[in-house]
């Protein structure tokens, strides 16, 4: 008979084997969970009565109001991808910085960050930036590897900048507030944009020929027409960002309600740009349905796997393996981030969040690690899942919309410096927790010992009549 301790690692190995084969993740997780559940029942390693909790857990998934934010933000991003907002932003910002070497690359990063704050989806940002910026940068003679790298990186910022879908999922898996996750991600997202801009500035100084300025003949004269064009792109975006994020931070709306506001705002912006059509809405609804269905099926598969895995004492196995690592908290964080980094070569962020995070969170909590900081740190790390050659989804999106003269080797090689910059941010967040916690601690601090609650004494009124 198999020993009790060997079943969890066998389950984990079986899951990895299915994924390497390429079988759909949601069905792989459910199949592995049920298969080992049956084996465990017959070998006495798993109590069959635990399976009675499975319908309730599935009902809890589909009735989770927090996860409603995912279709709302996805629909918002799908609409904004096609409504012309990105074109206005990039055209105005590109002309603003265009006279400088690397000005277009700076504009791409800044516009990518703004789009990230109003779309929440990497696919929408990468596709929009690729369609708009790639032909322009090619026409002006930008180095091809730099061009593809900066466009892909500008889209992956979306994963870290609120209202990122990754932060919504991580908050749900960690049992933390989405608003706190958003606040914690502000510092790292600003740092990431700063690191990217510093790299562009360095390349512009050392190799200006790789990112030339816009030719004089194609520049728009500085003045009101140009500034007005930038404002036309910026002001609606700022309003929409406030609707989505401001209402959450101010406590006026839940993430789901803010997502609904954002979806309505996206439709309004599309109408402002005179591009609101039934075909646009239909395309947005189709992409929203596809992504939401994928998330729900992965969640159902992961809850089957998790139920059996925990029933096999898999949580204890993970805890025993990770708590005993040398170095305490730092050793645990280094191991986990290296593990997630390499896991991101094969899995996307949804799969990592639903499979790995529930196993790591209890260990992190036992080691005294702040789970908001831990979640934001993993979110920074999982940015790389979109940029990893050869399986990064941002690279796939860019390959899909790039013209034939753009080589796949340029896309893959161009991504490497930006992946390294994302790894640098992981190191910064590990060694400087204040980059996350500062925004969480910026509110008023209340000493519980100073709170005094006076409960008035209630005297019962005398009865009007006395019965004898």
C-alpha positions in Angstrom: 0.0 0.0 0.0 1.2 3.5 -0.8 2.4 5.6 2.1 0.2 8.6 2.9 3.0 11.0 2.3 3.6 10.0 -1.3 0.1 10.7 -2.7 0.4 14.6 -2.8 3.7 14.6 -4.8 2.2 12.1 -7.1 -0.8 14.3 -7.7 1.4 17.3 -8.3 3.6 15.3 -10.8 0.4 14.0 -12.6 -0.8 17.6 -13.0 2.5 18.7 -14.5 2.6 15.7 -16.9 -0.9 16.6 -18.2 0.1 20.2 -18.8 3.4 19.3 -20.5 1.3 17.1 -22.9 -0.8 20.2 -23.7 -4.1 18.9 -22.5 -6.5 21.8 -21.5 -5.7 22.9 -17.9 -9.2 23.0 -16.6 -9.9 19.4 -17.6 -6.4 18.3 -16.6 -7.0 19.5 -13.0 -10.4 18.0 -12.7 -9.2 14.7 -14.2 -6.2 14.4 -11.9 -8.2 15.3 -8.9 -11.0 12.8 -9.5 -8.5 10.0 -10.6 -6.5 10.3 -7.4 -9.6 10.8 -5.4 -10.8 7.3 -6.5 -7.4 5.8 -5.9 -7.4 7.4 -2.4 -10.8 6.0 -1.6 -9.8 2.4 -2.4 -6.4 2.7 -0.7 -7.8 4.4 2.4 -5.9 7.7 1.9 -9.0 9.8 1.1 -12.4 10.0 2.7 -15.1 9.8 0.1 -17.4 12.0 2.1 -15.2 15.0 1.3 -16.5 14.8 -2.2 -19.9 15.8 -0.9 -18.5 19.3 -0.5 -17.8 19.6 -4.2 -21.2 20.8 -5.4 -21.2 23.5 -2.7 -17.7 24.6 -3.7 -18.8 24.9 -7.4 -21.9 26.8 -6.4 -19.7 29.1 -4.4 -17.6 29.8 -7.5 -20.5 30.7 -9.8 -22.2 32.8 -7.0 -19.1 34.8 -6.1 -19.9 38.4 -6.7 -16.3 39.5 -6.6 -15.6 37.4 -9.8 -18.2 39.4 -11.6 -15.6 42.1 -11.9 -13.8 39.9 -14.4 -16.4 40.0 -17.2 -17.0 43.8 -16.5 -13.4 44.7 -16.8 -12.9 42.4 -19.8 -15.9 43.9 -21.7 -14.5 47.4 -20.8 -11.1 46.5 -22.3 -12.6 44.9 -25.4 -14.6 48.1 -26.2 -11.8 50.5 -25.5 -9.4 48.4 -27.7 -11.6 49.3 -30.7 -13.0 52.7 -29.9 -10.1 54.9 -31.0 -9.0 56.0 -27.5 -5.5 54.5 -28.0 -5.0 56.1 -31.3 -5.8 59.6 -29.9 -3.5 59.0 -26.9 -0.6 57.7 -28.9 -0.8 60.2 -31.7 -0.8 63.2 -29.3 1.8 61.8 -26.9 4.0 60.6 -29.7 4.1 64.1 -31.2 4.8 65.5 -27.8 7.9 63.4 -27.2 8.6 62.7 -30.9 11.3 65.3 -31.4 13.5 63.5 -28.9 15.5 60.3 -29.6 13.4 57.5 -28.2 10.4 59.8 -27.9 8.0 57.3 -29.6 9.2 54.5 -27.2 8.5 56.8 -24.2 5.0 57.6 -25.6 4.3 53.8 -26.1 5.2 53.1 -22.4 3.2 56.0 -21.1 0.1 55.3 -23.2 0.4 51.6 -22.4 0.3 52.5 -18.7 -2.7 54.7 -19.2 -4.5 52.0 -21.2 -3.6 49.5 -18.5 -5.3 51.7 -15.9 -8.6 51.7 -17.9 -8.7 48.3 -19.7 -7.3 45.8 -17.1 -6.4 43.3 -19.8 -3.1 42.6 -21.4 -4.5 41.3 -24.7 -6.4 44.6 -25.3 -3.3 46.7 -24.6 -0.8 44.7 -26.6 -3.0 44.4 -29.6 -4.0 48.0 -29.6 -0.5 49.2 -29.1 0.8 46.8 -31.8 -1.7 47.8 -34.4 -1.1 51.5 -33.8 2.6 51.9 -32.8 4.3 49.1 -34.7 3.9 50.6 -38.3 4.8 54.1 -37.1 8.0 52.9 -35.3 9.0 50.8 -38.3 8.4 53.8 -40.7 10.7 56.0 -38.6 13.5 53.5 -38.5 13.4 52.1 -35.0 15.4 49.0 -34.2 13.1 46.0 -34.7 14.0 44.2 -31.5 13.6 47.4 -29.5 10.3 48.1 -31.2 8.7 44.7 -30.5 10.1 44.6 -27.0 8.7 48.0 -26.0 5.3 47.3 -27.4 5.0 43.9 -25.6 6.3 45.4 -22.4 3.8 48.3 -22.6 1.0 45.8 -22.7 2.2 43.7 -19.8 2.3 46.7 -17.5 -1.5 46.2 -17.6 -1.1 43.1 -15.4 0.2 45.1 -12.5 -1.6 48.4 -12.8 -5.1 48.5 -11.2 -7.7 47.5 -12.2 -5.7 44.4 -13.3 -7.7 41.2 -13.5 -4.7 39.4 -11.9 -5.1 41.5 -8.8 -8.8 40.6 -8.6 -8.1 36.9 -8.9 -5.2 37.1 -6.4 -7.4 38.9 -3.9 -10.1 36.2 -4.2 -7.5 33.4 -3.8 -5.8 35.1 -0.8 -9.0 36.1 0.8 -8.0 39.8 0.9 -9.7 43.0 -0.2 -9.4 43.9 -3.9 -9.1 47.6 -2.9 -6.1 46.8 -0.7 -4.5 44.8 -3.5 -5.0 47.8 -5.8 -3.5 50.2 -3.3 -0.5 47.9 -2.8 0.1 47.6 -6.5 0.4 51.4 -7.0 4.0 51.7 -5.9 5.4 48.7 -7.9 3.5 49.8 -11.0 5.0 53.3 -10.9 8.4 51.7 -10.3 8.0 49.4 -13.3 7.1 52.4 -15.6 10.1 54.3 -14.2 12.5 51.4 -14.8 11.2 51.0 -18.4 11.7 54.8 -19.0 15.2 54.7 -17.5 16.1 51.9 -19.9 14.7 53.8 -22.9 16.7 56.9 -21.8 19.9 54.9 -21.5 19.5 53.4 -25.0 18.6 56.8 -26.4 21.9 58.2 -25.1 24.1 55.3 -26.0 22.5 54.2 -29.3 20.4 57.1 -30.6 20.5 55.6 -34.1 18.3 52.7 -32.8 15.5 55.0 -31.9 15.6 58.2 -34.0 13.3 61.2 -33.5 10.4 62.0 -35.7 11.6 63.8 -38.9 11.1 67.5 -38.8 8.8 67.5 -41.7 6.3 65.2 -39.9 6.2 67.0 -36.6 3.2 69.0 -35.5 4.2 72.5 -34.3 4.0 72.9 -30.5 1.0 74.9 -29.4 -2.7 74.6 -28.7 -3.7 72.2 -31.5 -1.1 69.6 -30.2 -1.9 70.1 -26.6 -5.6 70.0 -27.3 -5.1 66.6 -29.1 -3.3 65.3 -26.0 -6.0 66.6 -23.7 -8.7 65.0 -25.9 -7.1 61.7 -25.3 -6.2 62.2 -21.7 -9.2 63.8 -20.1 -11.8 61.1 -20.9 -9.2 58.5 -19.7 -8.7 60.3 -16.4 -12.5 60.4 -15.9 -12.8 56.7 -16.6 -9.9 55.9 -14.3 -11.6 57.8 -11.5 -14.9 56.0 -12.1 -13.1 52.6 -11.9 -10.4 53.2 -9.3 -11.5 56.3 -7.4 -14.8 54.9 -6.4 -13.1 51.8 -5.0 -10.4 53.7 -3.1 -13.0 56.1 -1.7 -15.2 53.3 -0.6 -18.1 54.4 -2.8 -18.3 51.1 -4.8 -17.2 47.5 -4.7 -14.8 46.2 -7.4 -17.8 44.6 -9.2 -19.8 47.9 -9.1 -16.8 49.8 -10.3 -16.3 47.4 -13.1 -19.9 47.9 -14.1 -19.3 51.7 -14.1 -16.2 51.1 -16.2 -18.1 49.1 -18.8 -20.7 51.8 -19.1 -17.9 54.4 -19.3 -16.3 52.4 -22.1 -19.5 52.4 -24.1 -19.8 56.2 -23.6 -16.2 56.8 -24.8 -16.9 54.7 -27.9 -20.0 56.8 -28.6 -17.9 60.0 -28.1 -15.5 58.7 -30.7 -18.5 57.9 -33.0 -17.5 54.2 -33.2 -20.2 52.6 -31.1 -21.8 50.0 -33.3 -23.7 46.8 -32.7 -20.8 44.9 -34.3 -18.4 46.5 -31.8 -20.6 45.5 -28.9 -21.0 42.0 -30.3 -17.3 41.5 -30.6 -16.8 42.8 -27.0 -19.4 40.4 -25.7 -17.9 37.5 -27.5 -14.4 38.1 -26.2 -15.8 38.6 -22.7 -17.8 35.4 -22.9 -14.7 33.4 -24.0 -12.4 34.7 -21.2 -15.0 34.4 -18.5 -15.9 30.9 -19.5 -12.2 29.9 -19.4 -11.8 31.4 -15.9 -14.8 29.6 -14.6 -13.8 26.2 -16.0 -10.3 26.7 -14.6 -11.7 27.5 -11.2 -14.0 24.5 -11.2 -11.1 22.2 -12.3 -8.8 23.8 -9.6 -11.4 23.3 -6.9 -11.7 19.6 -7.7 -7.9 19.2 -7.6 -7.6 21.3 -4.4 -10.3 19.4 -2.6 -8.6 16.0 -3.2 -5.1 17.4 -2.7 -6.1 18.9 0.7 -7.9 15.7 1.6 -4.6 13.8 0.9 -2.9 16.2 3.4 -1.2 17.9 0.5 -1.3 21.2 2.4 0.8 19.7 5.1 3.3 18.3 2.6 3.7 21.8 1.0 4.0 23.4 4.4 6.5 21.0 5.6 8.6 21.3 2.5 8.6 25.2 2.4 8.6 26.1 6.0 11.9 24.1 6.5 13.7 26.1 3.8 16.9 27.9 5.0 16.7 31.7 5.4 13.2 31.9 6.9 11.0 34.5 5.1 13.7 35.6 2.6 14.5 32.0 1.7 10.8 31.2 1.2 10.3 34.3 -1.0 13.4 33.5 -3.1 12.3 29.9 -3.7 8.7 30.8 -4.4 9.6 33.5 -6.9 12.1 31.3 -8.7 9.5 28.5 -8.8 6.8 30.9 -10.2 9.2 32.4 -12.7 10.0 29.0 -14.3 6.4 27.9 -14.0 5.4 30.9 -16.0 7.2 29.4 -19.0 4.4 26.9 -19.3 1.3 28.3 -17.5 -0.5 31.6 -17.8 -1.3 33.8 -14.8 -4.9 32.4 -14.3 -3.6 28.9 -14.0 -0.8 29.9 -11.7 -3.2 31.9 -9.5 -5.8 29.2 -9.2 -3.4 26.2 -8.8 -0.3 27.5 -7.0 -1.5 30.4 -4.8 -3.9 28.4 -2.6 -1.0 26.1 -1.8 1.5 28.9 -1.0 -0.8 31.3 0.9 -1.1 29.3 4.1 2.7 28.8 4.3 3.3 32.5 3.8 0.7 33.4 6.5 2.4 30.9 8.9 5.8 32.6 8.3 4.3 36.0 9.1 4.3 37.4 5.6 1.8 40.1 4.8 -0.5 38.5 2.2 -1.2 41.8 0.4 2.6 42.3 -0.1 2.9 38.6 -1.0 0.1 38.8 -3.6 1.5 42.0 -5.2 5.0 40.5 -5.3 3.6 37.4 -7.1 1.7 39.7 -9.5 5.0 41.4 -10.4 6.6 38.1 -11.0 3.7 36.8 -13.1 4.2 39.7 -15.5 6.9 37.6 -16.9 4.5 34.9 -17.9 3.4 37.2 -20.8 7.0 38.0 -21.9 8.7 34.6 -21.6 10.1 33.4 -24.9 8.7 31.2 -26.4 5.3 30.9 -24.7 4.6 34.5 -23.6 1.1 35.4 -24.6 2.1 39.1 -25.2 4.6 37.7 -27.8 1.8 35.6 -29.4 -0.5 38.6 -29.6 2.2 40.7 -31.2 3.2 38.0 -33.6 -0.5 37.7 -34.7 -0.8 41.4 -35.7 2.8 42.0 -36.9 3.4 42.2 -40.7 5.5 39.3 -42.3 8.7 41.4 -42.4 8.8 41.3 -38.6 10.8 38.1 -37.7 9.7 35.9 -34.8 13.3 36.0 -33.6 13.2 39.8 -33.3 10.0 39.4 -31.1 11.6 36.8 -28.9 15.0 38.4 -28.6 13.5 41.8 -28.1 11.6 40.6 -25.1 14.6 39.5 -23.1 15.8 42.9 -21.7 12.2 43.7 -20.6 11.9 40.4 -18.8 15.1 41.2 -16.9 13.7 44.5 -15.9 10.6 42.8 -14.5 12.9 40.5 -12.5 14.7 43.6 -11.2 11.4 44.9 -9.9 10.7 41.5 -8.2 14.1 41.9 -6.3 13.2 45.5 -5.4 9.8 44.6 -4.0 11.4 41.7 -1.9 14.0 44.0 -0.4 11.8 47.0 -0.1 8.4 46.0 1.2 7.5 49.6 1.7 7.0 49.9 -2.0 3.8 48.0 -1.4 2.8 48.7 2.1 3.4 52.5 2.0 0.1 53.0 0.2 -1.7 50.7 2.5 -0.5 52.6 5.6 -1.1 56.1 4.2 -4.5 56.4 5.7 -5.4 57.6 9.2 -4.2 55.4 12.0 -6.6 54.8 14.8 -5.4 53.5 18.2 -8.0 50.9 19.4 -7.2 51.7 23.0 -8.5 55.3 22.5 -11.9 54.1 21.2 -14.6 54.4 23.8 -18.1 53.1 23.2 -20.8 54.2 25.6 -23.7 51.9 25.8 -26.7 53.7 27.3 -28.5 51.9 30.1 -32.0 51.0 29.1 -34.5 51.0 31.9 -37.7 49.0 31.5 -40.7 51.2 31.9 -43.2 50.3 34.6 -46.3 48.5 33.4 -49.3 50.6 32.8 -51.5 48.0 34.4 -50.9 45.6 37.2 -52.6 42.2 37.0 -53.3 40.3 40.2 
